[in-house]
């Protein structure tokens, strides 16, 4: 099956009719932010020093304000408008990546169907996560086709129950919240026809600006004046988790500023907080680490793939399960911050996972 990779692209047209290469400019600005040197940033992108500065100057003309400042002995630094551009690009990528990945997979599946290819393809519907993305990358590298659709956890298990997918990804917290969280998925998952394959155990917690300038210690601080929260959409596993955590502590959503502000993925929430548009978000530790955020762990959870018991022996599913259980994939999951791959690939019944 062909693989389609879709990427968002900025395009700005000037009055003269020519266009600014905004994608390269944004990549250059991000590299300057990381390295503190426009010469080093240019080398990373294969641009000469002159070409890099010319691109910055073109951007400053278009945006009407400085983007990079230089200080003798202290290198190059982004201005506030340039930082806002870089963070806007990061938020766009984090928001759209799951959608574009799903559309690319859908296009590949439709083309394969139009060509009447006989090879069966495993259909995976799952909430977006770093281990799921790692599995997709490894399957692609081994040229094993998979039809991946990113959907929230409740949509994924409902799709499995309707026969619309072969694997459905969802996650449930360990500990005292497990039973109540699992009940939401057991509306569609049943003990006899379904089995669970564990993908990973991961840590969820609070995202905060580096250094935790507001001194947030836990969920109770979300009700403080001036603390802005960014949530996940209804139906997502992390939204379910957020609701249960707040209920346990007697906190009403109306007490939290920004409760109805949502982002689609853990990475998008992290980017939202990192860019200063919110003060607190909730998500997996990996996202906090990748965006340089302060992280307060709240709990551990298991991420599962639900599957029909009858489908476990089907040929289209075996290559996926083989890769999922491989040492190479376990090593990739274990390398993710806050992830545990010790039981990755284990198959169990619902009773074994959640009790009677």
Secondary structure, DSSP 8 states (H G I E B T S, - for coil): -----------EE-TTS-EE-HHHHHHHHHHHHHHS-HHHHHHHTT--HHHHHHHHHHHHHHHTS--EEEETTTEEEE-HHHHHHHHHHHHHHHHHHHHHHHHHHHHHHHHHHHTT--S--EEEEE---HHHHHHHHHHHHTT--EEEEE--HHHHHHHHHTTS-SEEEEEEESSTTHHHHHHHHTTT--TTTEEEEEEEEEEEEEEE-TT-TT---SGGGGGSTT--EEEE-TTSHHHHHHHHHHHHTT--GGGSTTTT-EESSHHHHHHHHHTTS-SEEEEEHHHHHHTT-EEEEEEEEEEEEEEEGGGGG-HHHHHHHHHHTSHHHHHHHHTSTTEE-TTTT-EE-HHHHH--
